[in-house]
Amino acid sequence: MEQKIINFTGNNDKLFCRIPINTLSPKLTLIVPETHNAILIKDGQMLQTLSSGKYLLSNFVDLKTEIDCVLEVLFLSKTAKLKLLWGTSQKTELFDDTLNESFHAGLSGDFEVQIGDPRKCYLYLVGASDDLTAEELQERLRSNVVSVVELVILDYLKENHVPFNQIASHKKAMSQKILTALSHKLQSEYGISVFSFNIANIIIDSDDYQRLSSFSKPAKSAFCANCGAEILDGTKFCSNCGHKIGGGKICQLCSAENPEDAKFCQNCGNKLQRSDKC
C-alpha cells in the first residue's frame, strides 16, 4: 500500500525521533505536530527545517530527478526535557584564599536540558544517531559541564572569600551562576537549552579537611540544616528561616548542624555518629 502521510506517532518523552521515508509519491504529505519541529534530511544532508504544519514533500524534492534519493525526517521535540546527572570523575582542586591553601573535593548534581536550536542540535549532537539516551547525552556533555562547574566555583570562592568549611551554605548561589554560564555554552555549541542546575554534593577530601581545620580558628558558628544560613553558638532559631536549632546532629568535625536522620555531614562529608546528636 502506497504511503501517503508521514507523521509523528511516538510520545513526547524523547528529544528526537528519526523516521525513514521509503517511497516517494506526488501526494506524500508530512505532518509536523505543534509539539515538534522537523528536519528533512536528503542523502545525509539537512534539506529543510519545518515548524508545525502540513507539507507536500514534492515541494522539496524533484520526483523526476531525485526519485532514488534517501530521505528521512527527524522530529525534534520543542517541550521534552531530560534530567541528567553530572559529577567529577576525579576530585577537583579548589582554593581557600582566607587560608591561602588548596584542597580537593568531589562534586556532583543534576541539570535539565531541552532542544533550543534544532539545526545546531542535529549537526553537533544528534548526527546519525537513531536514539540518544540520557546516559549517552550525559557522557557527551560531561566534560563541558565539569569544566564550567570547576571554573565558576573557583571564581565564586575567590570573589566571595568563602572558607572551605562554609562551601555547603553557598551551593544554591553557585548553582545559579553555573546555570547561567552553562546555558550560554551548551546553547552556542550544541543548540541545547539548560533549564535547571543543581549542586547536590560537595565532599571535601577528609585529609584536606583535617589539614585545613588545623590552620583555621575554632569554629564559633554552625549552619542551619534547613536553609544553610550561618548560625551563632547558643542560637535557638535560625534568623533566616526560623528553623529550630539543635533538633538534629552536629558534626564533631566542622560543627555544622545536620538533619536527625543524616548519616554523613552535609557540609564536610564526615560520618556522623550517635554521639554527634545535640
C-alpha positions as CSV (number, residue, x, y, z in Angstrom):
1,M,0.0,0.0,0.0
2,E,1.4,3.4,-1.0
3,Q,2.5,5.6,1.9
4,K,0.5,8.9,1.8
5,I,1.2,10.5,5.2
6,I,4.3,10.8,7.4
7,N,3.6,11.9,10.9
8,F,5.0,11.6,14.4
9,T,3.4,8.7,16.3
10,G,5.5,8.4,19.4
11,N,5.1,10.1,22.8
12,N,6.8,13.3,23.8
13,D,9.4,11.9,26.2
14,K,12.4,11.9,23.9
15,L,14.4,14.7,22.5
16,F,14.0,13.4,18.9
17,C,12.6,10.7,16.7
18,R,14.0,9.6,13.3
19,I,11.6,8.3,10.6
20,P,12.8,7.0,7.2
21,I,10.9,7.7,4.0
22,N,10.8,4.5,2.0
23,T,8.7,5.6,-1.0
24,L,8.1,8.9,-2.8
25,S,4.9,10.0,-4.5
26,P,3.4,13.3,-5.6
27,K,0.8,13.3,-2.8
28,L,3.2,12.2,0.0
29,T,2.5,14.5,2.9
30,L,4.5,15.3,6.1
31,I,2.6,16.4,9.2
32,V,4.6,18.2,11.9
33,P,2.7,18.4,15.3
34,E,2.7,21.5,17.5
35,T,5.0,19.8,20.0
36,H,7.8,19.3,17.4
37,N,10.0,20.8,14.7
38,A,11.1,18.6,11.8
39,I,14.3,18.4,9.8
40,L,14.0,16.9,6.3
41,I,17.3,15.1,5.5
42,K,18.3,14.1,2.0
43,D,21.2,11.8,1.3
44,G,22.6,12.6,4.8
45,Q,22.3,16.4,4.5
46,M,19.8,18.8,6.0
47,L,17.4,19.9,3.4
48,Q,14.8,21.9,5.3
49,T,13.8,22.8,8.8
50,L,10.0,22.8,9.3
51,S,7.8,24.1,12.0
52,S,4.4,22.6,12.9
53,G,2.1,22.2,9.8
54,K,1.3,20.1,6.8
55,Y,3.8,19.8,3.9
56,L,3.9,18.1,0.5
57,L,7.3,16.5,0.1
58,S,7.2,17.1,-3.6
59,N,7.7,20.8,-2.8
60,F,11.2,20.0,-1.5
61,V,12.2,17.0,-3.7
62,D,12.2,16.8,-7.6
63,L,10.4,13.5,-8.1
64,K,11.6,13.3,-11.7
65,T,15.4,13.6,-11.0
66,E,15.7,12.7,-7.3
67,I,13.4,9.7,-7.1
68,D,16.3,7.5,-5.9
69,C,17.5,9.8,-3.1
70,V,17.5,8.7,0.5
71,L,15.1,10.7,2.6
72,E,14.3,10.8,6.3
73,V,12.5,13.0,8.7
74,L,13.9,14.0,12.1
75,F,11.2,15.1,14.6
76,L,12.8,17.2,17.4
77,S,10.7,17.9,20.4
78,K,10.0,21.5,21.5
79,T,9.0,20.6,25.0
80,A,10.6,17.3,26.1
81,K,13.1,17.7,28.9
82,L,15.8,15.3,30.1
83,K,17.1,15.4,33.7
84,L,20.8,14.5,33.5
85,L,23.4,13.7,36.2
86,W,26.8,15.3,36.4
87,G,29.8,14.6,38.5
88,T,33.6,14.9,38.6
89,S,35.5,11.7,37.8
90,Q,38.4,13.0,39.9
91,K,38.4,15.3,42.9
92,T,38.6,18.9,41.9
93,E,41.3,21.2,43.3
94,L,39.7,24.3,44.9
95,F,41.3,27.1,46.9
96,D,40.6,28.8,50.2
97,D,42.0,32.3,49.9
98,T,41.3,33.1,53.5
99,L,43.9,30.4,54.5
100,N,45.9,30.6,51.2
101,E,45.6,26.8,51.0
102,S,44.3,24.5,48.3
103,F,42.1,21.4,48.9
104,H,40.3,18.8,46.9
105,A,36.6,18.0,46.7
106,G,34.2,15.6,44.8
107,L,31.3,17.5,43.1
108,S,28.1,16.1,41.7
109,G,24.5,17.0,41.0
110,D,21.9,17.2,38.2
111,F,20.7,19.5,35.4
112,E,17.7,19.6,33.0
113,V,18.0,20.2,29.2
114,Q,15.8,20.8,26.2
115,I,16.4,21.3,22.5
116,G,16.9,25.0,21.8
117,D,18.2,25.2,18.2
118,P,17.1,22.1,16.1
119,R,19.7,22.5,13.3
120,K,22.6,23.0,15.6
121,C,21.5,20.2,17.8
122,Y,21.3,17.9,14.8
123,L,24.7,19.0,13.4
124,Y,26.7,18.8,16.6
125,L,24.9,16.3,18.9
126,V,22.4,14.0,17.1
127,G,24.1,13.3,13.8
128,A,23.4,9.8,12.6
129,S,22.1,8.5,15.9
130,D,18.8,6.6,15.9
131,D,18.4,7.4,19.6
132,L,20.1,9.5,22.2
133,T,19.6,8.2,25.8
134,A,20.0,10.3,28.9
135,E,23.2,8.3,29.7
136,E,24.7,8.9,26.2
137,L,23.8,12.6,26.4
138,Q,25.4,12.8,29.9
139,E,28.6,11.3,28.5
140,R,28.7,13.7,25.5
141,L,28.2,16.7,27.7
142,R,30.2,15.7,30.7
143,S,33.5,17.4,30.0
144,N,31.7,20.6,29.1
145,V,29.6,20.6,32.2
146,V,32.5,19.8,34.6
147,S,34.8,22.5,33.1
148,V,32.1,25.1,33.6
149,V,31.4,23.9,37.1
150,E,35.1,24.0,38.2
151,L,35.7,27.4,36.7
152,V,32.6,29.0,38.2
153,I,33.2,27.6,41.7
154,L,36.8,28.6,41.8
155,D,35.8,32.2,40.8
156,Y,33.0,32.3,43.3
157,L,35.1,31.1,46.2
158,K,37.7,33.7,45.4
159,E,35.3,36.6,44.8
160,N,33.3,35.9,48.0
161,H,36.2,34.8,50.2
162,V,34.3,31.6,51.2
163,P,36.1,29.4,53.7
164,F,36.5,25.8,52.9
165,N,34.2,24.8,55.8
166,Q,31.3,27.0,54.6
167,I,31.0,25.9,51.0
168,A,27.9,23.9,51.5
169,S,25.9,27.0,52.5
170,H,26.7,28.6,49.1
171,K,25.5,25.7,46.9
172,K,22.4,27.5,45.8
173,A,24.2,30.7,44.8
174,M,26.9,28.8,43.0
175,S,24.3,26.6,41.2
176,Q,22.6,29.7,39.8
177,K,25.9,31.1,38.4
178,I,26.7,27.8,36.9
179,L,23.3,27.6,35.2
180,T,23.9,31.0,33.5
181,A,27.3,30.1,32.3
182,L,26.4,26.5,31.2
183,S,23.2,27.7,29.4
184,H,25.3,30.0,27.2
185,K,27.9,27.4,26.4
186,L,25.6,24.5,25.6
187,Q,23.2,26.7,23.6
188,S,26.0,28.3,21.5
189,E,27.9,25.0,20.9
190,Y,25.2,22.3,20.7
191,G,21.8,24.1,20.5
192,I,20.8,22.7,23.9
193,S,19.0,24.8,26.4
194,V,19.6,24.3,30.1
195,F,16.6,24.9,32.4
196,S,17.9,24.0,35.9
197,F,21.2,23.2,37.5
198,N,21.8,21.8,41.0
199,I,24.9,21.1,43.0
200,A,23.8,18.2,45.2
201,N,27.1,17.2,46.8
202,I,30.4,18.9,47.6
203,I,32.5,16.3,49.5
204,I,35.8,17.7,50.7
205,D,38.7,15.2,50.9
206,S,38.9,14.2,54.6
207,D,42.7,14.6,54.8
208,D,42.4,18.1,53.3
209,Y,39.6,18.9,55.7
210,Q,41.6,17.9,58.8
211,R,44.7,19.7,57.4
212,L,42.8,23.0,56.8
213,S,41.0,22.7,60.1
214,S,44.3,22.7,61.9
215,F,45.1,26.1,60.3
216,S,41.7,27.8,60.9
217,K,40.4,29.2,64.1
218,P,38.0,27.1,66.1
219,A,34.5,27.4,64.7
220,K,32.2,29.7,66.6
221,S,29.3,29.1,64.4
222,A,27.4,26.4,62.6
223,F,24.9,26.2,59.7
224,C,21.2,25.8,59.6
225,A,20.2,22.3,58.5
226,N,17.1,23.7,56.8
227,C,18.5,26.6,54.7
228,G,22.2,26.6,55.1
229,A,22.5,30.1,56.8
230,E,25.2,30.7,59.3
231,I,24.1,30.4,63.0
232,L,25.9,31.6,66.1
233,D,26.6,29.4,69.1
234,G,23.6,29.5,71.5
235,T,21.1,30.4,68.8
236,K,17.8,28.6,69.3
237,F,16.1,29.5,66.0
238,C,17.6,30.3,62.5
239,S,17.4,34.1,61.8
240,N,16.9,33.4,58.1
241,C,14.2,30.7,58.0
242,G,13.0,30.3,61.6
243,H,14.1,26.6,61.8
244,K,14.6,25.3,65.3
245,I,18.3,24.8,66.0
246,G,19.5,21.8,67.9
247,G,17.0,19.3,66.7
248,G,19.4,17.3,64.5
249,K,23.0,16.1,64.6
250,I,26.0,18.4,65.0
251,C,29.1,17.3,63.1
252,Q,32.1,16.9,65.5
253,L,34.5,17.7,62.7
254,C,33.1,21.0,61.3
255,S,30.2,21.9,63.8
256,A,27.6,22.1,61.1
257,E,24.0,21.0,62.0
258,N,22.5,18.1,60.0
259,P,19.0,16.5,59.9
260,E,18.3,13.9,62.6
261,D,18.4,11.0,60.0
262,A,21.6,12.2,58.3
263,K,24.4,9.6,58.2
264,F,27.0,12.0,56.7
265,C,27.6,15.7,57.3
266,Q,26.1,17.8,54.5
267,N,28.9,20.4,55.0
268,C,32.1,18.3,55.0
269,G,31.0,14.7,54.4
270,N,32.2,13.4,57.8
271,K,30.4,10.3,59.0
272,L,28.0,11.2,61.8
273,Q,27.9,9.0,64.9
274,R,25.2,8.7,67.5
275,S,27.4,10.9,69.8
276,D,27.0,13.7,67.2
277,K,23.4,14.4,68.4
278,C,22.7,17.6,70.1
